[in-house]
Amino acid sequence: MMFRALIRSLRNLFCIPLFPLWAIARWLGRPKGRWVVVRLKPRVIEARQPLPWLRRLLDAEQLRRTSSLAAVRRLADCVIRDSRVEGVAFVVPPLQAGWSVCAGLREQLLRLRDEGKGVVVLLPRGGGHRELYVASAAEKIYLAPQSSITLLGLSAQSHYLKPMLDKLGVEVEPFARKEYKTAAERVSRESMSEPQREQVQALLDGHTEALLDALSKRTGATPDEVRALFETGVFRAQDAVDANLADGLAYEDELPERLGVDPKKSTVEAKRYLRYKEAKLFVPLRRAPYIAVIPIKGAISESGAPQGRRSSIVAALRHARRDRRALGVLLWVDSPGGSAEASDLIHREVVRVKEKKPVVAYFGEVAASGGYYVAAHADAIVAQPLGLTGSIGVVSARLLASALLDRVGIRTEVLRTGPHADFFSPHRALSDGERAIMNRELDAFYDSFVALVADGRGRPVDEIERLARGRVWLAADAYRHGLVDQLGGMDAAMERLKEAIEAPERIRARLRPMVVATYTLEAPPPAAQLRLQAPVLEGFRDLAFLVSEGPSVLYHAISIPRIR
């Protein structure tokens, strides 16, 4: 620690003679534009996370195509405090972002408008539901003359692999608690079950309601009148203007003209503006107190990607608990669940952190099943309204491949020292007694999950049981049922955490988030963690997820088709 302070002192001493030159350069290079132009990249994420240098090098191209909601939030903070800036113009391409991130972007546009700043959105390549949902918060929306708006209504589709697996001679026997725990359906059924149809339709309706409400406020029409636009489906640029979905046509180089300003003197790129605002010559000698942000992303497992790996998350939580400068912990959950054992070990560390300092959980795109389990005992849970959560339940699956082996001419001989020694073998079916053993274990896991949530939320077990049953909830609905404490973005979660920290106001005001993570170079992740984007491969992904880490593993997981 002293060595680092010495190095920083020497650096600051070296910078003292350079201060006049730095000040002059800063004055000459100050942004003079009255409008800040934000050019979003196609891929938008909640926040950038620290990566090893090798990972940054290998993913350089992908990182260049990625924008951060956290950066947009910092930019909005700077613009609101800057009286010289009149407004912000957003250039929005077709977005590769989840609905919760889109809700966060829209929230920042509304925040700028509430603070008296102008907000304009240009869709140079047109857009669909997500782009229009974000843009609806702007004062003006412009489209490129030859672009189009696609407004078809939302859909979700699932592919079922059981007929194909039957032809191969492979059988998947699911074990789930309860009826809404449908993670194994794609490989064990030929069609969607009624509970799955009910909960997916409810999610579709919730997202559609949010979209209709946003467009209704934008156009002044009723939600039913906006829904009628789904009949047309595709609007050419001028047709979209006539339907009041946009305000005018413009190419990207014509945007300053639409703003009524000089393109060279009155606009500044967001990257340059933010770099100027955040530039510092001197560094503090000691690291200031901070809020530890611990991400839990992707499938929770004993192996695989670091942000979902149990050992990495536990190490980060222990570091935050021991570091006196970490005054609070923000648990950033964006996970559909995973291993029940790994989830429980992470939850234990969260409880241990909570004994020493406040913990607030923030739910992004999805925080369900194991993702909810790890955060159940947080001091508060904040979630994006369009995110997914809940799915309080447990599921496992057993693969039976004896018919396939017979078909290809493979004979199996088994020696055992106990009647159930080959319990997890894929070569034979379970007996009724063995199924009873499996069901007994699932019942125990499910009951403990419900009891844990009830204890964390301070609610009776029977109340949580009615909300559990493996049901996936839209975060806005989960809030109404008491599974979530507050709706909002990461900034709302950060403010709630600051309020819970027992420190003077002057210290809480200066607190900044710092992502804490542990990374190690390991073998490539198993198939359960691979992102298979093609819809037809989603069933294979689910199958791999259920059987990748061993047949004895129970999972807190969900399988919900993407809402498009």
C-alpha positions in Angstrom: 0.0 0.0 0.0 2.8 2.4 1.0 4.7 1.5 -2.2 1.6 2.4 -4.4 1.2 5.7 -2.5 4.9 6.5 -3.1 4.6 5.8 -6.9 1.5 8.0 -7.1 3.3 10.8 -5.2 6.2 10.6 -7.6 3.8 10.8 -10.5 2.0 13.8 -9.1 5.4 15.6 -8.5 6.3 14.9 -12.1 3.1 16.4 -13.3 3.4 19.7 -11.3 5.7 21.4 -13.9 3.3 20.3 -16.6 0.2 21.8 -14.9 0.3 25.1 -16.8 0.7 23.4 -20.1 -2.1 21.0 -19.2 -4.4 23.8 -18.2 -3.8 25.8 -21.4 -4.3 22.7 -23.5 -7.5 21.9 -21.6 -8.8 25.5 -22.2 -8.0 25.4 -25.9 -9.5 21.9 -26.3 -12.7 22.5 -24.4 -15.8 21.3 -26.3 -17.7 24.3 -27.7 -20.7 22.5 -29.1 -24.2 23.2 -27.9 -25.3 19.7 -28.8 -23.6 16.4 -27.9 -23.9 13.7 -30.6 -24.1 10.1 -29.2 -23.5 7.4 -31.8 -24.6 4.1 -30.2 -23.0 0.9 -31.4 -25.2 -2.1 -32.4 -24.4 -4.0 -29.2 -25.4 -2.2 -26.0 -24.6 -3.7 -22.6 -25.3 -2.5 -19.1 -21.7 -1.7 -18.2 -18.2 -2.6 -19.2 -16.3 -5.0 -16.9 -12.6 -5.4 -16.3 -11.0 -7.9 -18.6 -7.5 -9.4 -18.7 -5.4 -7.8 -21.3 -5.3 -10.9 -23.5 -9.1 -11.0 -23.5 -9.3 -7.4 -24.5 -6.9 -8.0 -27.3 -8.8 -11.0 -28.6 -12.2 -9.3 -28.3 -11.0 -5.9 -29.6 -13.3 -5.9 -32.6 -16.4 -6.8 -30.5 -15.5 -4.2 -27.9 -15.4 -1.5 -30.6 -18.9 -2.5 -31.7 -20.2 -2.2 -28.1 -21.7 0.7 -26.2 -22.3 0.9 -22.5 -25.4 2.1 -20.7 -23.2 3.1 -17.8 -21.3 5.5 -20.2 -24.6 7.0 -21.4 -25.5 7.5 -17.8 -22.2 9.3 -17.0 -22.7 11.4 -20.1 -26.1 12.4 -19.0 -24.7 13.4 -15.6 -22.2 15.7 -17.3 -24.7 17.2 -19.7 -27.2 18.0 -17.0 -24.6 19.9 -15.0 -23.3 21.8 -18.1 -25.4 24.9 -18.8 -23.7 25.4 -22.2 -25.1 22.2 -23.6 -28.6 22.5 -25.0 -29.3 18.9 -25.8 -28.2 15.5 -26.9 -28.7 13.8 -30.3 -28.7 10.0 -30.4 -27.8 8.1 -33.6 -29.4 4.7 -33.0 -28.6 1.7 -35.3 -30.5 -1.6 -35.1 -29.8 -2.7 -31.5 -28.5 -6.0 -30.2 -29.7 -5.4 -26.7 -32.2 -6.9 -24.3 -35.4 -5.2 -23.3 -34.0 -4.2 -19.9 -31.1 -2.3 -21.5 -33.5 -0.6 -23.9 -35.6 0.4 -20.9 -32.4 1.8 -19.3 -31.6 3.8 -22.4 -35.1 5.2 -22.6 -34.9 6.1 -18.9 -31.8 8.3 -19.6 -33.5 10.1 -22.5 -36.5 10.9 -20.3 -34.1 12.0 -17.5 -32.4 14.5 -19.9 -35.7 15.9 -21.0 -36.9 16.2 -17.4 -33.8 18.3 -16.7 -34.6 20.7 -19.5 -32.2 19.3 -22.2 -33.3 18.7 -25.8 -33.3 15.1 -27.0 -33.4 14.1 -30.6 -33.0 10.6 -32.1 -32.0 9.7 -35.6 -32.6 6.1 -36.9 -30.3 6.0 -39.9 -31.3 2.4 -40.8 -34.9 2.5 -39.5 -35.8 0.2 -36.6 -38.1 -2.2 -35.0 -39.7 -2.6 -31.6 -36.6 -2.0 -29.5 -35.4 1.0 -31.5 -38.8 2.6 -31.5 -39.3 2.0 -27.8 -36.1 3.8 -27.0 -36.7 6.6 -29.5 -40.2 7.2 -28.2 -38.7 9.2 -25.3 -37.2 11.8 -27.6 -38.7 15.2 -28.5 -38.0 14.5 -32.2 -37.4 11.3 -34.2 -35.8 11.4 -37.6 -35.6 8.6 -40.2 -33.3 8.1 -43.2 -35.4 8.7 -46.3 -35.1 5.1 -47.6 -35.4 3.3 -44.2 -38.4 1.7 -42.7 -40.1 1.0 -39.3 -41.1 -2.5 -38.5 -44.0 -2.7 -36.1 -45.4 -6.3 -36.2 -46.0 -7.1 -32.6 -43.8 -9.3 -30.3 -43.4 -13.0 -30.6 -41.5 -15.9 -28.9 -40.9 -19.2 -30.4 -39.5 -22.5 -29.1 -38.3 -25.6 -31.0 -39.0 -29.0 -29.5 -36.5 -31.8 -30.0 -38.3 -34.9 -28.6 -39.4 -36.2 -32.1 -35.8 -36.1 -33.3 -34.4 -37.6 -30.1 -37.0 -40.4 -30.4 -35.7 -41.2 -33.9 -32.2 -41.3 -32.6 -33.2 -43.6 -29.7 -32.5 -41.0 -27.0 -34.9 -40.3 -24.1 -34.8 -37.4 -21.6 -36.7 -37.9 -18.4 -37.2 -34.6 -16.6 -37.7 -34.0 -12.8 -39.0 -30.6 -12.0 -40.6 -28.7 -9.1 -43.3 -27.3 -9.9 -45.5 -27.0 -13.0 -43.9 -23.8 -14.2 -40.4 -25.2 -14.0 -40.2 -25.9 -17.7 -36.4 -25.8 -18.4 -36.4 -29.4 -19.8 -39.5 -29.1 -22.0 -37.7 -28.5 -25.2 -36.0 -31.9 -25.0 -38.7 -33.9 -23.2 -41.9 -32.8 -24.9 -43.2 -32.4 -28.5 -45.1 -29.2 -27.8 -45.5 -26.4 -25.3 -47.2 -27.3 -22.0 -50.1 -25.1 -20.8 -48.1 -23.7 -17.8 -45.3 -22.7 -20.1 -47.7 -21.2 -22.6 -49.4 -19.2 -19.8 -46.2 -17.7 -18.5 -44.6 -16.9 -21.9 -47.8 -15.3 -23.0 -47.9 -13.2 -19.8 -44.3 -12.0 -20.5 -45.3 -11.2 -24.1 -48.3 -9.2 -22.9 -46.2 -7.3 -20.4 -43.6 -6.3 -23.0 -46.3 -5.4 -25.5 -48.1 -3.3 -22.9 -44.9 -1.3 -22.2 -44.3 -0.8 -25.9 -47.9 0.3 -26.5 -47.8 2.7 -23.5 -44.5 4.3 -24.8 -45.9 4.8 -28.3 -49.2 6.0 -27.0 -47.5 8.8 -25.0 -45.4 9.5 -28.1 -48.2 9.7 -30.6 -51.1 10.9 -28.4 -53.2 7.9 -29.6 -54.8 5.3 -27.4 -53.0 1.9 -26.8 -55.7 0.2 -28.9 -55.1 2.7 -31.8 -51.4 2.0 -31.6 -52.0 -1.7 -31.6 -54.0 -1.3 -34.8 -50.7 -0.2 -36.4 -49.6 -3.9 -36.1 -52.0 -4.6 -39.0 -49.8 -2.5 -41.3 -46.6 -4.0 -40.0 -44.0 -2.2 -42.1 -43.9 1.5 -42.6 -41.7 3.2 -45.1 -40.0 6.3 -43.8 -42.6 8.8 -45.1 -45.4 6.5 -44.1 -44.0 6.4 -40.5 -43.9 10.2 -40.5 -47.6 10.3 -41.6 -48.5 7.8 -38.9 -46.8 10.1 -36.3 -44.2 7.5 -35.5 -41.5 9.9 -36.6 -41.2 13.7 -37.1 -39.2 13.9 -40.3 -36.6 12.6 -42.7 -32.9 13.2 -42.5 -29.6 11.6 -43.4 -26.9 11.5 -40.8 -25.0 14.5 -42.2 -28.2 16.5 -42.2 -28.8 16.1 -38.4 -27.1 19.4 -37.4 -29.3 21.2 -39.9 -32.4 19.6 -38.2 -31.0 20.8 -34.9 -30.6 24.3 -36.3 -26.9 24.5 -35.5 -23.6 24.8 -37.3 -22.2 21.2 -37.7 -18.6 22.3 -37.1 -19.0 24.7 -34.3 -22.1 23.7 -32.4 -21.9 19.9 -32.2 -19.4 17.7 -30.4 -19.0 13.9 -30.4 -20.0 12.2 -27.1 -16.7 10.4 -26.9 -14.6 13.6 -27.0 -17.0 15.4 -24.7 -16.9 12.7 -22.0 -13.1 12.3 -22.3 -12.7 16.1 -21.6 -15.1 16.0 -18.7 -13.5 13.0 -17.0 -9.8 14.0 -17.7 -7.6 14.3 -14.6 -3.9 15.2 -14.3 -3.3 14.3 -10.7 -4.2 11.0 -9.1 -5.2 10.6 -5.4 -2.5 9.2 -3.2 -4.9 6.8 -1.5 -7.8 4.9 -3.2 -11.0 6.4 -2.0 -13.9 4.4 -0.5 -16.0 2.8 -3.1 -19.0 0.6 -3.8 -18.0 -2.9 -4.9 -20.0 -4.0 -7.9 -19.9 -7.8 -8.3 -21.4 -9.1 -11.6 -23.1 -12.5 -11.8 -23.7 -13.1 -15.5 -24.7 -16.1 -17.5 -25.1 -19.7 -16.2 -24.0 -20.2 -12.6 -21.8 -23.2 -12.5 -18.6 -24.7 -11.1 -16.8 -24.1 -14.4 -17.3 -22.0 -17.5 -17.3 -18.3 -17.9 -15.7 -16.3 -15.0 -18.7 -14.1 -14.4 -20.8 -17.2 -13.7 -18.2 -19.4 -12.2 -18.8 -20.1 -8.5 -15.1 -19.8 -7.4 -14.7 -16.4 -9.1 -17.8 -14.9 -7.6 -17.1 -16.2 -4.2 -13.5 -14.8 -4.4 -14.9 -11.4 -5.4 -17.5 -11.4 -2.5 -14.8 -12.3 0.0 -12.5 -9.5 -1.2 -15.4 -7.0 -0.9 -16.2 -8.3 2.6 -12.6 -7.9 3.8 -11.7 -4.6 2.1 -12.5 -1.8 4.5 -12.7 0.7 1.6 -15.6 -1.2 0.1 -18.5 0.4 2.1 -21.2 -1.6 0.3 -21.8 -4.2 -2.3 -24.0 -4.0 -5.4 -24.8 -7.5 -6.6 -25.3 -7.2 -10.3 -27.3 -10.2 -11.4 -28.0 -11.1 -15.1 -28.3 -14.8 -14.9 -31.0 -17.4 -15.8 -29.8 -19.7 -13.0 -27.6 -22.7 -12.9 -26.2 -25.3 -10.5 -28.1 -25.5 -7.2 -25.0 -26.2 -5.2 -23.0 -23.3 -6.8 -26.0 -20.9 -6.2 -26.1 -21.9 -2.6 -22.4 -21.3 -2.0 -22.6 -17.9 -3.6 -25.7 -17.1 -1.5 -23.8 -18.0 1.7 -21.1 -15.5 0.8 -23.7 -12.8 0.1 -25.1 -13.4 3.6 -21.6 -13.2 5.1 -21.0 -9.9 3.4 -24.4 -8.6 4.6 -23.3 -9.2 8.2 -20.6 -6.5 7.8 -21.9 -4.0 5.2 -25.1 -3.4 3.2 -25.9 -5.4 0.0 -28.3 -4.3 -2.7 -29.1 -6.6 -5.6 -29.7 -5.2 -9.1 -31.5 -7.4 -11.6 -30.8 -6.7 -15.3 -32.2 -8.6 -18.3 -32.9 -11.8 -16.3 -32.3 -12.8 -12.7 -34.3 -15.9 -12.2 -34.1 -19.3 -10.5 -30.5 -19.5 -9.2 -30.1 -15.8 -10.2 -32.8 -15.0 -7.7 -31.5 -17.5 -5.2 -28.2 -15.8 -4.7 -29.8 -12.4 -4.1 -32.7 -13.5 -1.9 -31.1 -12.1 1.3 -30.0 -8.8 -0.1 -31.0 -5.7 1.9 -33.0 -4.6 -1.2 -33.7 -5.8 -4.7 -33.9 -3.3 -7.6 -34.9 -4.5 -11.1 -35.5 -3.1 -14.5 -39.3 -3.3 -15.2 -38.9 -5.3 -18.4 -36.5 -7.8 -16.9 -37.4 -11.4 -16.0 -37.2 -12.8 -12.5 -38.7 -15.4 -10.2 -38.7 -19.1 -11.3 -38.3 -20.3 -7.8 -38.0 -24.0 -8.3 -35.6 -26.8 -9.2 -35.2 -29.0 -12.2 -33.0 -31.9 -13.3 -33.0 -34.3 -16.2 -31.8 -37.8 -16.9 -30.5 -38.9 -20.3 -31.4 -42.5 -21.4 -29.5 -43.6 -24.5 -29.8 -47.4 -24.4 -31.9 -47.5 -27.6 -29.3 -45.5 -29.4 -26.5 -47.8 -28.3 -28.5 -50.9 -29.3 -29.1 -49.3 -32.7 -25.4 -48.8 -33.4 -24.5 -52.2 -32.0 -23.0 -51.2 -28.6 -23.5 -53.7 -25.8 -23.1 -52.6 -22.2 -22.1 -54.7 -19.2 -22.4 -53.3 -15.7 -20.9 -54.6 -12.4 -22.1 -53.0 -9.2 -21.7 -53.4 -5.4 -25.0 -51.8 -4.5 -28.6 -52.0 -5.9 -28.4 -48.3 -7.1 -24.7 -48.1 -8.0 -25.6 -47.3 -11.6 -28.3 -44.8 -10.6 -27.0 -42.2 -13.0 -26.1 -44.4 -15.9 -27.6 -43.5 -19.2 -27.8 -47.2 -20.1 -31.0 -48.1 -18.2 -34.2 -46.6 -17.0 -34.9 -45.8 -13.4 -37.1 -48.1 -11.3 -40.1 -46.8 -9.4 -38.1 -46.8 -6.2 -35.3 -44.8 -7.8 -37.7 -42.3 -9.2 -39.1 -41.9 -5.7 -35.5 -41.2 -4.4 -35.1 -38.6 -7.1 -38.4 -36.9 -6.4 -37.7 -36.9 -2.7 -34.5 -35.0 -3.3 -36.2 -32.5 -5.6 -38.9 -31.9 -3.0 -36.3 -31.2 -0.4 -34.4 -28.8 -2.6 -37.7 -27.0 -3.6 -38.9 -26.7 0.0 -35.5 -25.3 1.1 -35.6 -22.8 -1.9 -39.0 -21.5 -0.9 -38.1 -21.3 2.8 -34.9 -19.4 1.9 -36.8 -16.8 -0.2 -39.5 -16.5 2.5 -36.8 -15.8 5.1 -35.0 -13.3 2.9 -38.1 -11.4 2.0 -39.6 -11.6 5.5 -42.8 -13.2 4.2 -44.7 -16.4 5.3 -43.7 -19.6 3.4 -47.2 -20.1 2.1 -47.2 -16.7 0.5 -44.0 -17.4 -1.3 -45.2 -20.8 -2.3 -48.1 -19.3 -4.2 -45.6 -17.0 -6.1 -43.0 -19.8 -6.6 -43.9 -23.0 -8.4 -41.2 -22.3 -10.9 -43.2 -19.3 -12.3 -41.2 -16.7 -14.3 -42.4 -13.1 -13.7 -41.9 -9.9 -15.5 -40.0 -7.7 -13.0 -42.9 -5.2 -13.0 -45.2 -8.0 -11.9 -42.7 -9.3 -9.4 -42.6 -5.8 -7.8 -46.4 -5.9 -7.4 -46.1 -9.3 -5.7 -43.3 -8.2 -3.4 -40.5 -10.2 -4.9 -38.7 -7.0 -5.9 -38.4 -3.8 -3.7 -38.0 -1.2 -6.4 -38.1 -0.7 -10.1 -35.3 1.1 -11.8 -31.9 0.9 -13.4 -28.4 0.5 -11.9 -28.3 4.1 -10.9 -31.4 3.7 -8.8 -29.8 0.6 -7.1 -26.7 2.6 -6.5 -28.6 5.4 -4.8 -30.5 2.9 -2.6 -27.2 1.4 -1.6 -25.7 4.8 -0.7 -28.7 5.5 1.5 -28.0 2.3 3.4 -24.3 3.0 4.0 -23.6 4.4 7.4 -21.2 7.1 6.4 -21.2 11.0 6.4 -23.1 12.5 3.5 -20.0 14.1 2.1 -18.4 10.6 1.8 -21.6 9.0 0.3 -21.8 11.7 -2.3 -18.3 10.9 -3.5 -18.7 7.1 -3.6 -18.0 5.6 -7.0 -18.7 2.1 -8.2 -15.8 -0.3 -8.9 -16.3 -3.7 -10.5 -14.7 -6.4 -8.5 -14.0 -9.7 -10.3 -11.6 -12.5 -10.3 -10.4 -14.0 -13.6 -8.3 -17.0 -14.2 -7.3 -18.7 -17.5 -9.0 -22.0 -17.7 -10.1 -24.4 -20.4 -13.0 -23.4 -22.7 -16.4 -23.5 -21.1 -18.6 -26.5 -21.5 -21.5 -26.6 -23.9 -23.8 -25.3 -21.3 -22.2 -21.9 -21.4 -21.8 -21.6 -25.2 -24.1 -19.0 -26.8 -26.0 -20.8 -29.6 -27.8 -18.0 -31.3 -29.8 -20.0 -33.9 -33.3 -20.6 -32.5 -33.3 -24.2 -33.7 -30.2 -24.9 -31.5 -31.8 -23.6 -28.3 -33.1 -27.1 -27.5 -29.6 -28.5 -27.8 -28.4 -25.8 -25.5 -30.9 -26.7 -22.9 -30.0 -30.4 -23.2 -26.3 -29.6 -22.8 -27.1 -27.4 -19.9 -29.0 -30.1 -18.0 -26.4 -32.8 -18.5 -23.1 -31.0 -19.0 -21.8 -31.0 -15.4 -22.9 -34.5 -14.3 -26.1 -36.3 -14.0 -26.4 -35.8 -10.3 -26.5 -32.0 -10.4 -29.8 -30.3 -9.7 -30.4 -26.9 -11.3 -32.1 -23.7 -10.5 -32.7 -22.7 -14.1 -35.2 -21.3 -16.6 -35.7 -21.8 -20.3 -37.7 -18.9 -21.7 -37.7 -18.2 -25.5 -36.4 -14.8 -26.5 -39.0 -12.1 -27.0 -38.6 -10.6 -30.4 
